[in-house]
Amino acid sequence: MTMDQARRSGTTVPALPSRRHPIRPGEAIPGAPNPGAPNPGAPNPGEPAQPDLRAELAELAELNDLVSSEPTQARTRAAELEQRAHTLGARDIVAGALLVRAESHQRTGELTTAVALISRATDLAAPLTGEHLVRACLLTGFVYNDLGDEATSLQHVMDAIGAFTDDVPPRLRARVLNKAADLVSDLGSWSDAMLWYSRAEEVARGDARLHLMVANNRAYNALLNGKTDDALASVKILHDLSARYGHPLDAASLDTVARIHLMAGDLPRAAEVALQAVAVLGTMPFKSADVRPYYLLTVAVTQRAQGHLRRAADTLAQARRACIEEGYTRVKNEILREQAELSAALGDHRAAFELLSAYVEADQQLRSSQREAQAQIRQALYETQTAREEAARYREEARRDPLTGLRNRLYVTERLSELLHDDDTEITLALLDLDHFKSVNDRFSHEAGDRVLQQIARMLEAAAPDDGSFAARFGGEELLLVLLTHQAAPLVEELRLAVEQHDWNDITPGRGITLSAGLTTRRPGDTADDLLARADRQLYIAKSRGRNRISA
């Protein structure tokens, strides 16, 4: 497990995005020492005397180090420092204190508050420069990473690297380079990630905690990428660094080591180290969002792998209680899935099935709640300068169905209202429903159902003429074609036949897919609700007459 973030998703994106600061691992990094450069902090004899801010600057530097291990304490002290600096008129220190508070909230999962604080710091000290700019870009990258958008996260981290100047502390540089390595790895380029980790280690050398953090992240990402040899080599590096610095491995590193031994098949060693991680965690003053149940989960997995099934069940019960007692939710599904595996190993297949069903249902609920939370956070991001630049992209995403890429209900409502303002526009709605679609999910799996929907979506998009017509997903298996053509009915009939005649055997062997459709054409005075209601009635007629047909 990584140390710089509580637990990273490991989501993979096929290709790297274009970068606004295309700095490659082999290139020089901005901010190299330049003895001849002027000192921006030197006093100007013509200016009035400034207050002595050395104590406040020293405290800000201390808080920037403290926030990663004690976010709540750092948050309280940063708020106090912010007030003092405000009284002294030290806007730069106020901005720095706001960024400390922002990071503390990001680390405890309060992303909306974090975004608001980044925005305040940016507005207060605009334009941000030097260390503050690097921190703001890095924190914005963290937020996007927490939202699961690694590509945009990497863009902001590259902005941070592009903003390196002489006054950016080595520890902050190492954190940024380390995050770049993590994201490049997540985006599927392990060889490039190794180069970025090497750069981070060069900067971190001599700082025990930071050097071990980078080495742990390298090991953890080797684990995520299934690079067993690289992961085992990274374990050796971790132990060597621990011995060299006289700094014991913390719980996060021990959990990483345990999972690597598990991947390599060394079950006794994996079990031993996993228990050490849980023990060490108890001595830590701050525990990130879900680490204790995650570490207990690692212990349970090793116990099951060794055949100690009852012991594994007891450990999973502890992990479950930890989630309840401490309010953690992110790891609960992982525990349910492991309980299903354990029940199957115990021969209780009924319990395994029930637990797996509970896992699927809980996973769907979690995804839904995450989407709602992400929407709120993205709205907060909109208020920042960076998010304003990307407002068009957010608008587009908000009007697309994430599974199929089709337009969604929000887009349909807005676009239909626009089209209806023009009295001369001919509009035909075709409301489509996949016949007996629930049986696809029940018989073949939800993944198969998703693949069917994605294929149908491609067929709908291909069928929609390039004249302003469009396809949309209304939810579940209900789809919509908005057609601005005189040939709507023949077009929908061709689509129905194409779906019926398509070879679905690679997704649903032995079972075809058909659809029913209800068509209606615009009448004078129609509203969007009128059109949709009539299309829905026609769809009901098509289904009541035996399905796999069109009613208009």
C-alpha positions as CSV (number, residue, x, y, z in Angstrom):
1,M,0.0,0.0,0.0
2,T,1.2,3.5,-0.8
3,M,2.2,5.9,2.0
4,D,1.6,9.2,0.3
5,Q,-2.1,8.3,-0.2
6,A,-4.2,6.1,2.0
7,R,-5.1,3.5,-0.6
8,R,-5.0,4.1,-4.4
9,S,-7.6,2.5,-6.7
10,G,-5.1,1.0,-9.2
11,T,-7.5,2.0,-12.1
12,T,-5.7,1.7,-15.5
13,V,-6.0,3.9,-18.5
14,P,-4.7,2.7,-21.8
15,A,-2.6,5.7,-22.9
16,L,-0.9,8.8,-21.6
17,P,-2.6,12.1,-22.3
18,S,-0.9,15.0,-24.0
19,R,0.8,17.1,-21.3
20,R,0.8,20.9,-20.9
21,H,4.3,20.6,-19.6
22,P,5.9,17.8,-21.6
23,I,8.8,17.1,-19.2
24,R,10.3,13.6,-19.7
25,P,12.2,11.6,-17.1
26,G,15.5,12.2,-18.9
27,E,15.1,16.0,-19.1
28,A,16.3,18.7,-16.7
29,I,13.7,19.8,-14.1
30,P,13.0,23.5,-13.7
31,G,14.4,25.0,-10.5
32,A,18.0,23.8,-10.7
33,P,20.3,25.9,-8.4
34,N,21.4,29.2,-10.1
35,P,23.8,31.1,-7.9
36,G,23.6,34.2,-10.1
37,A,19.8,34.5,-9.9
38,P,18.5,37.5,-7.9
39,N,16.9,36.9,-4.5
40,P,13.2,37.7,-4.8
41,G,13.0,38.1,-1.0
42,A,15.8,40.7,-0.7
43,P,14.6,44.0,0.8
44,N,14.2,47.1,-1.4
45,P,15.7,50.1,0.3
46,G,12.9,52.3,-1.1
47,E,10.1,50.2,0.5
48,P,8.8,50.5,4.0
49,A,10.0,48.0,6.6
50,Q,8.2,44.7,6.6
51,P,7.2,42.7,9.7
52,D,9.5,39.9,10.8
53,L,7.7,36.8,9.6
54,R,10.5,34.3,10.3
55,A,8.5,32.5,13.0
56,E,5.4,32.3,10.8
57,L,7.4,31.0,7.8
58,A,9.1,28.4,10.0
59,E,5.7,27.2,11.3
60,L,4.3,27.0,7.8
61,A,7.3,24.8,6.8
62,E,6.7,22.6,9.8
63,L,3.0,22.2,9.0
64,N,3.7,21.3,5.4
65,D,5.7,18.3,6.8
66,L,3.2,17.5,9.6
67,V,0.1,17.4,7.4
68,S,1.0,14.0,5.9
69,S,1.2,12.2,9.3
70,E,-1.1,14.3,11.5
71,P,-3.7,16.0,9.2
72,T,-6.2,16.9,11.9
73,Q,-3.6,18.6,14.1
74,A,-2.0,20.3,11.1
75,R,-5.5,21.6,10.1
76,T,-6.1,23.2,13.5
77,R,-2.7,24.8,13.7
78,A,-2.9,26.0,10.1
79,A,-6.2,27.8,10.8
80,E,-4.5,29.6,13.7
81,L,-1.5,30.5,11.6
82,E,-3.9,31.8,8.9
83,Q,-5.5,34.2,11.4
84,R,-2.1,35.5,12.6
85,A,-0.8,35.9,9.1
86,H,-3.9,37.7,8.1
87,T,-3.5,40.2,10.9
88,L,0.1,40.8,9.8
89,G,-1.0,41.3,6.2
90,A,1.1,38.3,5.1
91,R,-1.1,37.1,2.2
92,D,1.5,34.6,1.0
93,I,1.6,32.9,4.4
94,V,-2.2,33.0,4.5
95,A,-2.3,31.2,1.1
96,G,0.2,28.6,2.4
97,A,-1.9,28.0,5.5
98,L,-5.0,27.5,3.3
99,L,-3.1,24.9,1.2
100,V,-2.1,23.0,4.4
101,R,-5.8,23.0,5.4
102,A,-6.7,21.9,1.9
103,E,-4.3,18.9,2.0
104,S,-5.6,17.9,5.5
105,H,-9.1,17.7,4.2
106,Q,-8.1,15.8,1.0
107,R,-6.2,13.3,3.2
108,T,-9.3,12.6,5.3
109,G,-11.6,12.3,2.2
110,E,-13.3,15.7,2.4
111,L,-12.6,16.6,-1.2
112,T,-15.3,19.3,-1.6
113,T,-13.8,21.3,1.3
114,A,-10.3,20.7,-0.1
115,V,-11.3,22.1,-3.5
116,A,-12.8,25.2,-1.9
117,L,-9.7,25.9,0.1
118,I,-7.4,25.5,-2.9
119,S,-9.7,28.0,-4.7
120,R,-9.4,30.5,-1.8
121,A,-5.6,30.2,-1.8
122,T,-5.5,30.7,-5.6
123,D,-7.8,33.7,-5.5
124,L,-6.0,35.3,-2.5
125,A,-2.5,35.1,-3.9
126,A,-3.2,35.1,-7.6
127,P,-1.1,34.3,-9.4
128,L,0.4,31.7,-7.2
129,T,4.2,31.2,-7.7
130,G,7.0,29.0,-6.5
131,E,6.2,26.5,-3.7
132,H,2.6,27.5,-3.4
133,L,1.9,27.0,-7.1
134,V,3.6,23.5,-6.9
135,R,1.5,22.6,-3.9
136,A,-1.8,23.8,-5.4
137,C,-1.1,21.8,-8.6
138,L,-0.2,18.7,-6.7
139,L,-3.2,18.9,-4.4
140,T,-5.5,19.4,-7.5
141,G,-3.8,16.3,-8.9
142,F,-4.6,14.4,-5.7
143,V,-8.3,15.4,-5.9
144,Y,-8.6,14.2,-9.5
145,N,-6.8,11.0,-8.6
146,D,-9.3,10.5,-5.7
147,L,-12.0,11.0,-8.3
148,G,-10.5,8.2,-10.4
149,D,-9.4,10.5,-13.2
150,E,-5.7,9.6,-13.5
151,A,-5.1,11.3,-16.8
152,T,-6.2,14.7,-15.6
153,S,-4.4,14.1,-12.3
154,L,-1.2,13.6,-14.2
155,Q,-1.7,16.8,-16.2
156,H,-1.8,18.8,-12.9
157,V,1.2,16.9,-11.5
158,M,3.1,17.8,-14.6
159,D,2.0,21.4,-14.1
160,A,3.6,21.1,-10.6
161,I,6.9,19.9,-12.1
162,G,6.8,22.7,-14.7
163,A,6.5,25.2,-11.8
164,F,9.6,24.0,-9.9
165,T,11.8,26.9,-8.9
166,D,14.8,27.4,-6.6
167,D,12.6,27.9,-3.5
168,V,10.7,24.6,-3.8
169,P,11.9,22.3,-1.0
170,P,13.5,19.0,-2.0
171,R,10.8,17.1,0.0
172,L,8.0,18.7,-2.0
173,R,9.9,18.0,-5.2
174,A,10.3,14.3,-4.3
175,R,6.6,14.0,-3.5
176,V,5.6,15.5,-6.8
177,L,8.0,13.3,-8.8
178,N,6.8,10.2,-6.8
179,K,3.2,11.1,-7.6
180,A,4.1,11.4,-11.3
181,A,5.6,7.9,-11.1
182,D,2.5,6.5,-9.5
183,L,0.2,8.0,-12.2
184,V,2.4,7.0,-15.1
185,S,2.3,3.5,-13.7
186,D,-1.5,3.6,-13.3
187,L,-1.8,4.8,-16.9
188,G,0.0,1.7,-18.1
189,S,3.7,2.7,-18.7
190,W,5.7,0.7,-16.1
191,S,9.1,1.4,-17.8
192,D,8.5,5.2,-17.7
193,A,7.2,4.9,-14.2
194,M,10.5,3.3,-13.1
195,L,12.4,6.3,-14.5
196,W,10.2,8.7,-12.6
197,Y,10.7,6.7,-9.4
198,S,14.4,6.9,-9.9
199,R,14.2,10.7,-10.2
200,A,12.1,10.8,-7.0
201,E,14.6,8.7,-5.1
202,E,17.5,10.9,-6.2
203,V,15.8,13.9,-4.6
204,A,14.6,11.9,-1.5
205,R,18.0,10.4,-0.8
206,G,19.1,11.3,2.8
207,D,15.5,11.7,4.1
208,A,14.6,8.4,5.6
209,R,10.8,8.8,5.7
210,L,10.6,10.2,2.2
211,H,13.0,7.7,0.7
212,L,11.1,4.8,2.2
213,M,7.8,6.3,0.9
214,V,9.1,6.4,-2.7
215,A,10.6,2.9,-2.4
216,N,7.2,1.6,-1.0
217,N,5.3,3.2,-3.8
218,R,7.6,1.6,-6.4
219,A,7.0,-1.8,-4.7
220,Y,3.3,-1.3,-4.4
221,N,2.9,-0.4,-8.1
222,A,5.1,-3.3,-9.1
223,L,2.6,-5.4,-7.2
224,L,-0.4,-3.8,-8.9
225,N,1.2,-4.4,-12.3
226,G,1.9,-8.1,-11.5
227,K,5.7,-7.5,-11.8
228,T,6.8,-10.2,-9.4
229,D,10.5,-9.9,-9.9
230,D,10.5,-6.1,-9.7
231,A,8.3,-6.3,-6.6
232,L,10.6,-8.7,-4.8
233,A,13.6,-6.6,-5.8
234,S,11.7,-3.6,-4.3
235,V,11.1,-5.5,-1.1
236,K,14.9,-6.0,-0.8
237,I,15.4,-2.3,-1.4
238,L,12.9,-1.5,1.3
239,H,14.6,-3.7,3.9
240,D,18.1,-2.3,2.9
241,L,16.9,1.3,3.2
242,S,15.3,0.5,6.6
243,A,18.5,-0.9,7.9
244,R,20.6,1.9,6.4
245,Y,18.5,4.7,8.0
246,G,17.8,2.8,11.2
247,H,14.1,3.5,10.4
248,P,11.7,0.5,10.9
249,L,9.2,-0.1,8.1
250,D,5.8,1.3,8.9
251,A,2.5,-0.4,8.5
252,A,1.9,0.7,4.9
253,S,5.2,-0.7,3.8
254,L,4.7,-3.9,5.7
255,D,1.3,-4.4,4.1
256,T,2.9,-3.9,0.7
257,V,5.6,-6.4,1.5
258,A,3.1,-9.0,2.8
259,R,1.0,-8.7,-0.4
260,I,4.2,-9.1,-2.6
261,H,5.1,-12.3,-0.7
262,L,1.6,-13.5,-1.2
263,M,1.8,-12.8,-4.9
264,A,5.2,-14.7,-5.0
265,G,3.7,-17.7,-3.2
266,D,5.7,-17.3,0.0
267,L,2.6,-17.8,2.2
268,P,4.3,-18.2,5.7
269,R,6.3,-15.0,5.2
270,A,3.3,-13.2,3.8
271,A,1.2,-14.1,6.9
272,E,4.0,-13.1,9.3
273,V,4.5,-9.7,7.7
274,A,0.8,-9.1,7.4
275,L,0.4,-9.6,11.2
276,Q,3.3,-7.2,11.7
277,A,1.6,-4.5,9.7
278,V,-1.5,-4.7,11.9
279,A,0.6,-4.6,15.1
280,V,2.6,-1.6,13.9
281,L,-0.5,0.2,12.9
282,G,-1.6,0.2,16.5
283,T,1.4,2.4,17.4
284,M,0.7,5.0,14.7
285,P,-0.9,8.3,15.8
286,F,-2.8,8.8,12.5
287,K,-4.5,6.1,10.5
288,S,-5.7,6.9,6.9
289,A,-9.2,6.4,5.9
290,D,-9.5,2.6,5.7
291,V,-6.1,1.1,6.5
292,R,-6.9,-1.1,9.5
293,P,-9.6,-3.2,7.8
294,Y,-7.4,-3.3,4.7
295,Y,-4.5,-4.7,6.7
296,L,-6.7,-7.2,8.4
297,L,-8.0,-8.2,5.0
298,T,-4.5,-8.9,3.9
299,V,-4.0,-11.1,7.0
300,A,-7.3,-13.0,6.2
301,V,-6.2,-13.6,2.6
302,T,-2.9,-15.1,3.7
303,Q,-4.7,-17.3,6.3
304,R,-7.1,-18.6,3.7
305,A,-4.3,-19.3,1.3
306,Q,-2.5,-21.3,4.0
307,G,-5.7,-23.3,4.7
308,H,-6.4,-21.7,8.1
309,L,-10.0,-21.1,7.2
310,R,-11.5,-20.7,10.7
311,R,-8.8,-18.3,11.6
312,A,-9.4,-16.3,8.4
313,A,-13.1,-16.1,9.2
314,D,-12.3,-14.6,12.7
315,T,-9.9,-12.1,11.0
316,L,-12.6,-11.1,8.5
317,A,-15.0,-10.6,11.3
318,Q,-12.5,-8.2,13.0
319,A,-12.1,-6.3,9.7
320,R,-15.8,-6.0,9.4
321,R,-16.2,-4.7,12.9
322,A,-13.4,-2.1,12.2
323,C,-15.4,-0.8,9.3
324,I,-18.5,-0.5,11.5
325,E,-16.8,1.0,14.5
326,E,-14.7,3.5,12.5
327,G,-17.3,4.4,9.8
328,Y,-15.2,3.1,6.9
329,T,-17.1,2.0,3.9
330,R,-14.6,1.7,1.0
331,V,-13.3,-1.6,2.1
332,K,-16.5,-3.3,3.1
333,N,-17.1,-4.7,-0.4
334,E,-13.6,-6.2,-0.5
335,I,-14.4,-7.9,2.8
336,L,-17.7,-9.3,1.4
337,R,-15.9,-10.7,-1.6
338,E,-13.3,-12.4,0.5
339,Q,-16.0,-13.8,2.8
340,A,-17.6,-15.3,-0.3
341,E,-14.2,-16.9,-1.3
342,L,-13.8,-18.2,2.2
343,S,-17.3,-19.7,2.4
344,A,-16.6,-21.5,-0.9
345,A,-13.4,-22.8,0.5
346,L,-15.3,-24.1,3.5
347,G,-17.7,-25.9,1.2
348,D,-20.7,-23.6,2.2
349,H,-21.6,-22.8,-1.4
350,R,-25.0,-21.4,-0.4
351,A,-23.4,-18.8,1.9
352,A,-20.8,-18.1,-0.8
353,F,-23.6,-17.3,-3.3
354,E,-25.4,-15.1,-0.9
355,L,-22.3,-13.2,0.1
356,L,-21.3,-12.8,-3.6
357,S,-24.8,-11.5,-4.3
358,A,-24.5,-9.1,-1.4
359,Y,-21.2,-8.0,-2.7
360,V,-22.6,-7.2,-6.2
361,E,-25.5,-5.2,-4.7
362,A,-23.3,-3.3,-2.3
363,D,-20.8,-2.6,-5.1
364,Q,-23.6,-1.1,-7.3
365,Q,-24.8,1.0,-4.3
366,L,-21.2,2.2,-3.6
367,R,-20.7,3.1,-7.3
368,S,-23.9,5.1,-7.3
369,S,-23.1,7.0,-4.1
370,Q,-19.6,7.7,-5.4
371,R,-21.0,9.1,-8.6
372,E,-23.2,11.5,-6.6
373,A,-20.3,12.5,-4.4
374,Q,-18.1,13.0,-7.5
375,A,-20.7,15.2,-9.1
376,Q,-20.7,17.4,-6.0
377,I,-16.9,17.6,-6.0
378,R,-16.8,18.4,-9.7
379,Q,-19.2,21.3,-9.1
380,A,-16.8,22.6,-6.4
381,L,-13.9,22.1,-8.8
382,Y,-15.8,24.2,-11.3
383,E,-15.2,27.2,-9.0
384,T,-11.4,26.9,-9.3
385,Q,-9.5,28.5,-12.1
386,T,-8.3,25.2,-13.4
387,A,-11.8,23.8,-13.4
388,R,-13.1,26.9,-15.2
389,E,-10.8,26.1,-18.1
390,E,-12.3,22.7,-18.3
391,A,-15.9,23.6,-17.8
392,A,-16.9,22.6,-21.3
393,R,-15.5,19.1,-20.7
394,Y,-17.4,18.7,-17.4
395,R,-20.6,19.8,-19.2
396,E,-20.1,17.2,-21.8
397,E,-19.3,14.4,-19.2
398,A,-22.4,15.4,-17.2
399,R,-24.5,14.8,-20.3
400,R,-23.1,11.4,-21.2
401,D,-24.0,8.0,-19.9
402,P,-20.7,6.6,-18.5
403,L,-21.3,3.0,-19.5
404,T,-22.4,3.4,-23.1
405,G,-21.1,6.9,-24.0
406,L,-24.6,7.8,-25.2
407,R,-26.3,11.0,-24.3
408,N,-28.2,10.9,-21.0
409,R,-31.6,12.0,-19.7
410,L,-30.2,15.5,-18.8
411,Y,-29.0,16.1,-22.4
412,V,-32.3,14.8,-23.8
413,T,-34.3,17.2,-21.7
414,E,-32.2,20.2,-22.6
415,R,-31.8,19.4,-26.3
416,L,-35.5,18.5,-26.9
417,S,-36.5,21.8,-25.4
418,E,-34.1,23.6,-27.8
419,L,-35.4,21.6,-30.8
420,L,-39.1,22.3,-29.9
421,H,-38.4,26.1,-30.0
422,D,-38.2,25.8,-33.8
423,D,-41.7,25.1,-35.2
424,D,-40.3,23.9,-38.5
425,T,-38.2,21.1,-37.1
426,E,-39.6,17.6,-37.6
427,I,-38.9,15.4,-34.6
428,T,-39.6,11.7,-34.2
429,L,-38.9,10.0,-30.9
430,A,-38.2,6.2,-30.7
431,L,-38.3,4.9,-27.2
432,L,-36.5,1.5,-27.2
433,D,-36.5,-1.3,-24.6
434,L,-34.4,-4.5,-24.7
435,D,-36.7,-7.5,-24.5
436,H,-36.5,-9.6,-21.3
437,F,-33.1,-7.9,-20.5
438,K,-33.2,-8.9,-16.9
439,S,-32.7,-12.5,-17.9
440,V,-29.4,-11.6,-19.6
441,N,-28.1,-10.3,-16.3
442,D,-29.5,-13.2,-14.3
443,R,-28.3,-15.9,-16.7
444,F,-25.0,-14.5,-18.0
445,S,-23.9,-11.8,-15.4
446,H,-24.1,-8.1,-15.1
447,E,-20.8,-7.7,-17.1
448,A,-22.5,-9.5,-20.0
449,G,-25.5,-7.2,-19.7
450,D,-23.2,-4.2,-19.8
451,R,-21.5,-5.5,-22.9
452,V,-24.8,-6.0,-24.6
453,L,-25.8,-2.4,-23.8
454,Q,-22.5,-1.1,-25.2
455,Q,-22.9,-3.0,-28.4
456,I,-26.5,-1.8,-28.8
457,A,-25.2,1.8,-28.1
458,R,-22.8,1.4,-31.0
459,M,-25.6,0.2,-33.3
460,L,-27.8,3.2,-32.2
461,E,-25.1,5.7,-32.9
462,A,-24.4,4.2,-36.3
463,A,-28.2,4.3,-37.1
464,A,-28.6,8.0,-36.1
465,P,-28.3,10.2,-39.2
466,D,-25.7,13.0,-39.1
467,D,-28.3,15.7,-39.2
468,G,-28.7,16.6,-35.5
469,S,-30.3,13.2,-34.6
470,F,-28.9,11.5,-31.6
471,A,-29.1,8.4,-29.4
472,A,-29.5,8.4,-25.6
473,R,-29.7,6.0,-22.7
474,F,-32.6,6.8,-20.3
475,G,-31.5,4.3,-17.7
476,G,-31.3,0.5,-17.4
477,E,-32.2,-1.1,-20.7
478,E,-34.3,1.8,-21.9
479,L,-32.8,3.8,-24.8
480,L,-34.0,6.6,-27.0
481,L,-33.5,7.8,-30.6
482,V,-34.3,11.4,-31.4
483,L,-34.6,11.6,-35.2
484,L,-34.8,14.7,-37.3
485,T,-35.7,12.9,-40.5
486,H,-38.7,12.0,-42.6
487,Q,-37.6,8.3,-42.7
488,A,-37.7,7.6,-39.0
489,A,-39.9,4.5,-39.1
490,P,-37.9,2.6,-41.7
491,L,-34.7,3.5,-40.0
492,V,-35.9,2.1,-36.6
493,E,-37.2,-1.0,-38.3
494,E,-33.7,-1.5,-39.9
495,L,-32.2,-1.1,-36.4
496,R,-34.6,-3.6,-34.9
497,L,-33.7,-6.2,-37.6
498,A,-30.0,-5.5,-37.2
499,V,-30.2,-6.2,-33.5
500,E,-32.3,-9.3,-34.0
501,Q,-29.9,-10.7,-36.7
502,H,-26.7,-9.7,-34.9
503,D,-24.5,-12.6,-33.7
504,W,-24.6,-12.4,-29.9
505,N,-22.9,-15.7,-29.2
506,D,-19.6,-14.1,-28.0
507,I,-21.6,-12.4,-25.2
508,T,-24.8,-14.4,-24.6
509,P,-24.1,-17.9,-26.1
510,G,-27.3,-19.5,-27.4
511,R,-29.5,-16.4,-26.6
512,G,-30.4,-13.7,-29.1
513,I,-31.2,-10.1,-28.3
514,T,-34.3,-8.2,-29.5
515,L,-35.8,-4.9,-28.8
516,S,-39.2,-3.3,-28.9
517,A,-39.8,0.4,-29.9
518,G,-42.5,3.0,-29.5
519,L,-42.5,5.8,-32.1
520,T,-44.2,9.2,-32.1
521,T,-43.8,12.3,-34.2
522,R,-44.1,15.9,-33.0
523,R,-47.5,17.6,-33.1
524,P,-48.2,21.3,-32.8
525,G,-47.9,22.6,-29.2
526,D,-46.0,19.5,-28.0
527,T,-43.6,19.7,-25.0
528,A,-40.8,17.3,-24.4
529,D,-42.9,15.5,-21.8
530,D,-45.8,15.1,-24.3
531,L,-43.5,13.4,-26.8
532,L,-41.9,11.1,-24.2
533,A,-45.3,10.1,-22.8
534,R,-46.7,9.2,-26.2
535,A,-43.5,7.3,-27.1
536,D,-43.8,5.4,-23.8
537,R,-47.4,4.5,-24.6
538,Q,-46.4,3.1,-28.0
539,L,-43.6,1.2,-26.4
540,Y,-46.1,-0.4,-24.0
541,I,-48.3,-1.4,-27.0
542,A,-45.3,-3.0,-28.8
543,K,-44.4,-5.0,-25.8
544,S,-48.0,-6.1,-25.1
545,R,-48.3,-7.4,-28.7
546,G,-45.4,-9.8,-28.2
547,R,-42.2,-7.7,-28.2
548,N,-39.5,-7.5,-30.9
549,R,-41.7,-5.1,-32.9
550,I,-42.4,-1.4,-33.4
551,S,-45.6,0.5,-32.6
552,A,-46.1,4.0,-34.0
